[in-house]
Every structure is written in structure tokens, then in C-alpha cells.
Amino acid sequence: MQGMVEGGVHERNASGSAPSTAFGGPPPRAGEDLRGSLTANGSLADFIWFRTGGPAEWLVRPADVEDLAGLLKTLDPATPVLPVGVGSNLIVRDGGVPGVVVRLPKAMAKVSVQDGRVRAGAGAMGITVSSAARDAGIAGLEFLRGIPGTVGGAVRMNAGAYGRDVSDILVEATVVTREGSVEVWSAEKLGFTYRHSDLPAGAVVVEAVFSGTPGEPAVIGAEMDRIAAEREASQPLRSRTGGSTFKNPEGHKAWALIDAAGCRGLTRGDAQVSEKHCNFLLNLGSASSAKIEALGEEVRDRVKAHSGVTLEWEIQRVGEYLPSRLREGAGEGGLDTGISHQPLPRPLPQAGGEQ
């Protein structure tokens, strides 16, 4: 089966030309052999937890690892590539994401246990991995019950909760590099530090292998239940949120600094600092991504003024600003995040192809 622009590979618009995106680029020639789907102006707000933000210029759902590798191998190296899981720790800016956004299919979310290790597709959720480990009597992965994202995102950012990090349990990860090479990276090669790995931009984690220690399923299950209950009691789980907003500075808890600076419940339009856990930002209904990000910047300013500590974003912020949303979100002066505003890339040619 040949790859397709969603809606039909031979579909044409009213002018008779191939469909293009709001960014102005034609379909990437590199996607012609894709067996999965390629969607122009693919909605991200449909599944991002905040339910905000603009579209992906091209949203790719590869059929499998080989399909993804083939796409990246033939895609122009200048084209940005962003892997996205369920968007649980992500702000997509209102102008959308230029280039290619990769979402892995359900076929790449399988979990199995072999020789005392858990092998998980990068699309698998943390709770699925911890449940498989529990059923197999493998302890040490219970904390994944408290991580709401996918394995791929957890590996990339060295996600952690309840005193443990992914780096404590990861044996190796299979990665498709931006150049389309399928490689197995050891935990050492990933160079984990707090909420960070050395994975380069555009590389996509497709599988991970985790290890633990022998344990009793009932005991493991009880710990997972404790974690679930603690999350329910302390976090706004049923809200439109992006999870933990800021990293914990050394020697501090981000939420405590935010609370001490008087930011609990702080609002900007429909964006709010959670009353329940003030290291969570909420979309109360119709907040734009600009409003949410601007509120986060206001929190950083207030914490800096109160305690002298500069909070670092944990939520990943991607994409382009919309000028109108920028003014709406941050006032006449705009939103100064220290991030340069680059012009959007246009056509998405294959490697070695014409611009």
C-alpha cells in the first residue's frame, strides 16, 4: 500500500493542485512511500491535554518502525521532526508546529515480559508498563503508574515520580535517528540527568527495555494503588492540564516556591494556577496556549522576585506564536520567553531534492 495524504493520496484541491498546509508547503515528496498516514494541518489540540494550540504542518502516523525509518531517511535534513505521545506535558503554541510531527500507532504500544525484563513499545502508557511488571512479579516499576505519558516521552525526558526516575530502570532503548538509522542505545549512552536525556532533536524512541527486581504481585499492586490514591488526592487529574509545569530547583520544591510567591489560584483569562497543586497550570475552558504560557512566565517572574530562584520549565513548549494570540496573552509588550521567532520552513522536500 502506498502512503497517502489523509483523505486520499490522489486527492486534489479546487485548483487541481495537491493539498497543502496552512504553512504553505506542498506534501513532502519523502512521504510518497509511507505506508501509514500523512495529514496536512493535522490537529494536535484534539489530543493534547491542554486541548489548545495550532496544527502540525504535517502529522505522520507511521505503520511501524521500518516505515518511520524510511520516512526520516528520505526527508530533507532541514525539516524539523517532533515526536509527540499523548501530549501530557506539552504546550503547543497557537501558530502550530512547522515540519513533521510523529505520532506512533497502537501497534507500537505493545508490552511484553521476557527473562525478567519488560519490553515496551514507545506508544505504551506508563500504567500499562507498570501493570505488566506487576503481573509478572517484577518490582521497581510501580512509579510508572504515576506518570501519565507514554514510554517514548518518559525516556526522552527521564520522567520520574515518587523518588524514582526512568534512568533507574532503563536497560536500553531502540531509537530511530533523525537520519533514519535504527539504533539501540544503552542507558549510559542516553546520558540521563534530571528530566533530561542526550537524545538529539528529531530522534524518535520506538521501544524501551526495563528491568526491576523479583517481587510479589500483591505487594507491587498495593504500591501502585497507593500511588494512584496519592495522585488523586493531590493533583488535578480531571482537568485540562500539562502536568508538572516547572522542574524542582536543587534544594527546593517548585510548588512550595510558587505557593510562597502567592501564585496559588492565579489566573489569566481562562488559564489558572491550580488551587489543588500549584505546580500545575489549568485550562478552565477557552484559554489559548499563549495565555497559558504567559501565566507560566508570570509565575516565574513572581517566584524570582520573592525567593530569587529562577524556575525552569518542565513542560515542553513547541511551535510558533500567533501575533494576535501573543498580544492577547501577554499584553502590548508581547511574551518574552527568550525564544527567537524564526520564519516557518516552507516546502518539505526529500533529502537531496529541490527546495
C-alpha positions as CSV (number, residue, x, y, z in Angstrom):
1,M,0.0,0.0,0.0
2,Q,1.4,3.4,-1.0
3,G,1.5,6.2,1.6
4,M,-1.2,8.8,1.5
5,V,-2.2,12.3,2.3
6,E,-5.2,11.7,4.5
7,G,-8.3,11.9,2.5
8,G,-6.7,10.1,-0.4
9,V,-3.3,10.0,-2.0
10,H,-4.6,11.4,-5.3
11,E,-6.9,13.9,-3.8
12,R,-6.7,17.4,-5.3
13,N,-8.0,20.8,-4.1
14,A,-10.3,23.1,-6.0
15,S,-7.4,24.4,-8.1
16,G,-6.4,20.9,-9.1
17,S,-3.1,21.0,-7.2
18,A,-2.0,18.7,-4.5
19,P,-3.3,19.6,-1.0
20,S,-1.0,21.8,1.1
21,T,-0.9,23.1,4.6
22,A,-1.7,26.5,6.2
23,F,2.1,26.9,6.4
24,G,2.2,27.0,2.6
25,G,4.2,23.9,1.8
26,P,3.2,21.0,-0.6
27,P,3.2,17.4,0.6
28,P,6.7,16.2,1.4
29,R,7.9,14.1,-1.5
30,A,9.6,11.9,1.1
31,G,6.2,10.7,2.3
32,E,5.2,9.2,-1.0
33,D,6.2,5.7,0.0
34,L,4.8,6.0,3.6
35,R,2.5,3.0,4.5
36,G,1.0,4.9,7.4
37,S,-0.8,8.3,7.1
38,L,0.3,11.8,6.4
39,T,-2.2,14.5,7.3
40,A,-1.9,18.2,6.3
41,N,-2.7,20.6,9.1
42,G,-3.1,17.7,11.5
43,S,-4.9,18.7,14.6
44,L,-2.9,18.5,17.8
45,A,-5.5,20.2,20.1
46,D,-7.7,17.2,19.6
47,F,-5.5,15.1,21.9
48,I,-3.0,17.4,23.7
49,W,-4.0,17.5,27.4
50,F,-4.5,21.3,27.4
51,R,-6.7,21.0,24.3
52,T,-5.1,24.1,22.9
53,G,-2.7,25.1,20.1
54,G,-2.4,25.1,16.4
55,P,-2.0,22.2,14.0
56,A,1.0,20.2,12.8
57,E,2.1,21.2,9.4
58,W,2.3,17.5,8.7
59,L,1.1,14.9,11.1
60,V,2.6,11.5,10.4
61,R,1.4,8.2,11.8
62,P,3.9,5.6,10.5
63,A,2.8,1.9,10.1
64,D,5.8,0.6,12.0
65,V,9.5,1.2,12.8
66,E,10.6,0.5,9.2
67,D,8.0,2.9,7.9
68,L,9.2,5.6,10.2
69,A,12.9,5.0,9.4
70,G,12.2,5.1,5.7
71,L,10.4,8.5,6.0
72,L,13.2,10.1,8.1
73,K,15.9,8.7,5.8
74,T,14.4,10.4,2.8
75,L,13.1,13.6,4.5
76,D,15.2,16.7,3.9
77,P,17.6,17.1,6.9
78,A,16.5,20.7,7.3
79,T,12.9,19.7,8.1
80,P,12.1,19.7,11.8
81,V,10.7,16.5,13.3
82,L,8.9,16.3,16.6
83,P,7.7,13.1,18.2
84,V,4.5,13.5,20.3
85,G,2.8,10.9,22.5
86,V,-0.4,11.9,24.3
87,G,0.7,15.5,24.9
88,S,0.5,15.2,28.7
89,N,3.5,17.5,29.3
90,L,3.2,19.8,26.3
91,I,2.2,23.3,25.3
92,V,1.6,23.6,21.5
93,R,1.7,27.2,20.6
94,D,-1.3,28.7,18.7
95,G,0.5,29.2,15.4
96,G,1.1,25.4,15.1
97,V,4.2,23.3,14.6
98,P,6.2,23.6,11.4
99,G,7.6,20.4,9.8
100,V,6.7,16.9,10.7
101,V,5.0,15.7,13.9
102,V,5.2,12.0,14.5
103,R,2.6,10.1,16.4
104,L,3.2,6.4,16.9
105,P,0.4,3.9,16.2
106,K,-1.2,1.4,18.6
107,A,0.9,-1.3,17.0
108,M,3.9,0.4,18.6
109,A,2.4,0.4,22.1
110,K,2.7,-3.4,22.9
111,V,4.2,-4.6,26.1
112,S,5.7,-8.0,26.8
113,V,7.8,-9.6,29.5
114,Q,10.8,-11.9,28.9
115,D,13.6,-13.1,31.1
116,G,12.6,-10.8,33.9
117,R,12.6,-7.7,31.8
118,V,9.7,-5.6,30.4
119,R,9.9,-4.6,26.7
120,A,7.5,-1.8,25.8
121,G,6.7,0.0,22.6
122,A,7.2,3.7,22.9
123,G,3.5,4.4,22.5
124,A,2.6,2.4,25.6
125,M,1.4,4.3,28.6
126,G,3.2,4.2,32.0
127,I,0.3,2.4,33.7
128,T,0.4,-0.3,31.1
129,V,4.1,-1.0,31.7
130,S,3.8,-1.0,35.5
131,S,0.7,-3.3,35.3
132,A,2.6,-5.8,33.1
133,A,5.5,-5.7,35.6
134,R,3.1,-6.3,38.5
135,D,1.5,-9.3,36.8
136,A,5.0,-10.8,36.1
137,G,6.2,-10.2,39.7
138,I,8.7,-7.5,38.7
139,A,9.1,-4.8,41.3
140,G,10.6,-1.4,40.9
141,L,8.4,-0.1,38.1
142,E,5.5,0.9,40.3
143,F,6.3,4.6,40.0
144,L,5.4,4.5,36.3
145,R,1.8,4.2,37.5
146,G,2.1,7.9,38.4
147,I,3.5,9.0,35.1
148,P,0.6,9.9,32.7
149,G,2.6,9.9,29.4
150,T,4.0,7.4,27.0
151,V,7.2,5.4,27.2
152,G,8.8,7.4,24.4
153,G,8.3,10.7,26.2
154,A,9.3,9.2,29.5
155,V,12.6,8.0,28.1
156,R,13.3,11.3,26.3
157,M,12.8,13.5,29.4
158,N,13.9,10.9,32.1
159,A,10.5,11.2,33.7
160,G,10.2,10.4,37.3
161,A,7.8,10.3,40.3
162,Y,7.8,9.2,43.9
163,G,11.5,9.1,44.3
164,R,12.4,7.2,41.1
165,D,13.3,8.1,37.5
166,V,13.3,6.2,34.2
167,S,17.1,6.2,34.4
168,D,16.8,3.9,37.4
169,I,15.1,1.1,35.5
170,L,16.0,1.5,31.8
171,V,18.3,-1.1,30.2
172,E,18.2,0.2,26.6
173,A,16.1,2.0,24.1
174,T,15.6,1.5,20.4
175,V,15.8,4.8,18.6
176,V,15.2,5.9,15.0
177,T,17.6,8.8,14.5
178,R,16.7,11.9,12.5
179,E,18.7,10.4,9.6
180,G,16.6,7.2,9.6
181,S,19.0,4.8,11.3
182,V,17.5,2.3,13.7
183,E,19.8,2.0,16.7
184,V,19.8,0.5,20.2
185,W,21.1,3.0,22.8
186,S,22.2,1.9,26.3
187,A,21.1,3.9,29.3
188,E,24.7,5.1,29.6
189,K,24.6,6.4,26.0
190,L,21.4,8.3,26.7
191,G,23.3,10.4,29.3
192,F,20.4,10.9,31.7
193,T,20.3,13.8,34.1
194,Y,17.4,15.3,36.0
195,R,14.4,15.5,33.5
196,H,16.8,15.3,30.5
197,S,18.5,12.8,28.1
198,D,21.0,13.3,25.4
199,L,18.7,12.2,22.6
200,P,19.1,14.7,19.8
201,A,16.3,16.7,18.3
202,G,14.3,14.7,15.7
203,A,15.3,11.3,17.1
204,V,12.3,9.1,17.9
205,V,12.2,6.5,20.7
206,V,10.3,3.4,19.4
207,E,10.9,0.8,22.2
208,A,12.4,0.5,25.6
209,V,13.5,-2.3,27.8
210,F,13.2,-2.0,31.6
211,S,14.5,-4.1,34.5
212,G,13.4,-4.5,38.1
213,T,13.7,-7.0,40.9
214,P,11.6,-10.0,41.9
215,G,8.5,-9.2,43.9
216,E,5.1,-10.3,44.9
217,P,2.3,-9.2,42.6
218,A,0.0,-8.4,45.5
219,V,2.7,-6.1,47.2
220,I,3.5,-4.5,43.9
221,G,-0.2,-3.9,43.2
222,A,-0.7,-2.4,46.6
223,E,2.1,0.1,46.0
224,M,0.6,1.1,42.6
225,D,-2.8,1.6,44.3
226,R,-1.1,3.8,46.9
227,I,0.5,5.9,44.2
228,A,-2.8,6.2,42.3
229,A,-4.6,7.3,45.5
230,E,-1.9,9.9,46.3
231,R,-2.2,11.4,42.8
232,E,-5.9,11.5,43.1
233,A,-5.7,13.4,46.4
234,S,-3.0,15.9,45.4
235,Q,-3.3,16.6,41.7
236,P,-6.0,18.0,39.4
237,L,-6.3,14.8,37.4
238,R,-9.6,15.5,35.7
239,S,-8.6,18.9,34.4
240,R,-7.1,20.2,31.2
241,T,-3.6,20.4,32.4
242,G,0.0,19.8,31.3
243,G,1.2,18.0,34.4
244,S,4.2,19.3,36.3
245,T,4.9,22.8,34.9
246,F,8.4,23.5,36.4
247,K,11.3,21.4,37.4
248,N,12.2,21.2,41.1
249,P,15.2,23.5,41.6
250,E,18.0,21.9,43.6
251,G,17.1,22.0,47.3
252,H,13.5,23.2,46.6
253,K,10.1,22.1,45.6
254,A,8.7,24.1,42.8
255,W,5.2,24.0,44.2
256,A,6.3,25.4,47.5
257,L,8.1,28.3,45.8
258,I,5.1,29.1,43.7
259,D,2.8,29.0,46.8
260,A,5.1,31.2,48.8
261,A,5.1,33.7,46.0
262,G,1.3,34.0,46.2
263,C,0.5,32.3,42.9
264,R,-1.9,29.6,44.0
265,G,-5.1,30.2,42.1
266,L,-3.6,33.0,40.0
267,T,-5.5,33.4,36.7
268,R,-5.0,35.0,33.3
269,G,-8.3,34.7,31.4
270,D,-9.2,31.0,31.4
271,A,-5.7,30.0,32.4
272,Q,-5.2,29.2,36.1
273,V,-2.6,28.1,38.5
274,S,-4.2,25.1,40.2
275,E,-5.6,25.5,43.7
276,K,-5.1,21.8,44.3
277,H,-1.4,21.6,43.2
278,C,0.2,24.9,42.3
279,N,2.9,23.4,40.0
280,F,0.0,22.6,37.6
281,L,-1.4,25.1,35.1
282,L,-5.0,24.6,34.0
283,N,-7.2,25.5,31.0
284,L,-10.5,26.3,32.6
285,G,-12.3,26.3,29.2
286,S,-11.2,28.6,26.4
287,A,-7.6,29.6,27.3
288,S,-5.2,29.9,24.4
289,S,-1.8,28.4,24.6
290,A,-0.4,32.0,24.7
291,K,-2.5,32.7,27.8
292,I,-1.3,29.5,29.5
293,E,2.4,30.2,28.6
294,A,2.1,33.8,29.7
295,L,0.7,32.7,33.0
296,G,3.6,30.4,33.5
297,E,6.0,33.3,32.8
298,E,4.2,35.4,35.3
299,V,4.6,32.7,37.9
300,R,8.4,32.5,37.1
301,D,8.7,36.3,37.5
302,R,6.9,36.3,40.8
303,V,8.9,33.4,42.2
304,K,12.1,35.1,41.1
305,A,11.1,38.3,42.8
306,H,10.0,36.6,46.0
307,S,12.8,34.0,46.5
308,G,15.5,34.8,44.0
309,V,15.1,31.3,42.4
310,T,14.6,31.0,38.7
311,L,12.1,28.2,37.8
312,E,12.9,26.2,34.7
313,W,10.1,24.9,32.5
314,E,9.5,21.2,32.7
315,I,6.6,21.3,30.2
316,Q,7.9,21.3,26.7
317,R,6.8,24.3,24.6
318,V,6.8,23.8,20.9
319,G,5.6,25.6,17.7
320,E,5.1,29.2,16.6
321,Y,3.3,32.1,18.2
322,L,0.3,33.7,16.5
323,P,0.8,37.5,16.7
324,S,-2.8,38.1,17.7
325,R,-2.6,35.5,20.4
326,L,0.7,36.9,21.6
327,R,-0.8,40.3,22.2
328,E,-3.9,38.7,23.8
329,G,-1.8,36.5,26.1
330,A,0.8,38.9,27.2
331,G,-0.3,42.5,26.6
332,E,1.1,45.0,24.3
333,G,4.7,44.1,25.0
334,G,4.3,40.5,23.9
335,L,5.5,37.4,25.6
336,D,9.3,37.4,26.2
337,T,10.4,33.8,26.7
338,G,13.9,34.2,25.4
339,I,13.0,32.1,22.4
340,S,13.7,33.5,18.9
341,H,10.8,33.7,16.4
342,Q,12.2,32.0,13.3
343,P,10.4,32.2,9.9
344,L,8.4,29.0,9.2
345,P,10.1,26.5,6.8
346,R,8.1,26.1,3.6
347,P,8.3,23.1,1.3
348,L,9.2,19.8,2.8
349,P,11.4,18.2,0.1
350,Q,13.1,14.8,0.2
351,A,16.8,14.7,1.0
352,G,18.8,16.0,-1.9
353,G,15.6,17.3,-3.6
354,E,14.8,20.8,-4.8
355,Q,13.6,23.5,-2.5
